[in-house]
Amino acid sequence: MLVDQWFPFFDVGKTLEEMDRAFGHMGRPLGLRSVPRGTFPAINIYQQDDAILLMAEVPGVEPDSLELTVLNDSVTLKGRREEKDIPENNRFYRRERPQGPFARTVTLPAAINSDSVKAQYVDGVLTVRMEKAESAKVRKIAIQS
């Protein structure tokens, strides 16, 4: 007897994917799931004082093969991930580690000063610190009475 198994979260996952697909064209992610599964590299972006920090997990990628470009309020990270020491004619039973070229472009929450960008690569994590542009910084205005 063949019995179909019911997975209660299948419909929820499909609904989130459809919402991401429908609303993703508006620019910023909804926060439900910001990128599709398997997107490489994984990226975190957060604010620290008057700077925006981007952290990207790029294990197995040589720093020399990374290219980082910044334009106004967007950052593009390109590179190539190579698998080493894998002889030819192997039969894979499972292959989940992506290889080859990759590129990610993300929109930042504010414009940045491109002259202030500093990047550091340590233990497979790329950390990029970007100072906000003067026009994007919060200013305290004195109220006169």
Stockholm file with secondary structure:
# STOCKHOLM 1.0

chainA/1-145         MLVDQWFPFFDVGKTLEEMDRAFGHMGRPLGLRSVPRGTFPAINIYQQDDAILLMAEVPGVEPDSLELTVLNDSVTLKGRREEKDIPENNRFYRRERPQGPFARTVTLPAAINSDSVKAQYVDGVLTVRMEKAESAKVRKIAIQS
#=GR chainA/1-145 SS CCCCCCCTTHHHHHHHHHHHHHHGGGSSCCSSCSSCTTCSSEEEEEEETTEEEEEEECTTCCGGGCEEEEETTEEEEEEEECCCSCCTTCCCSCCCSCCEEEEEEEECSSCBCGGGCEEEEETTEEEEEEEBCGGGSCCCCCCCC
#=GC SS_cons         CCCCCCCTTHHHHHHHHHHHHHHGGGSSCCSSCSSCTTCSSEEEEEEETTEEEEEEECTTCCGGGCEEEEETTEEEEEEEECCCSCCTTCCCSCCCSCCEEEEEEEECSSCBCGGGCEEEEETTEEEEEEEBCGGGSCCCCCCCC
//
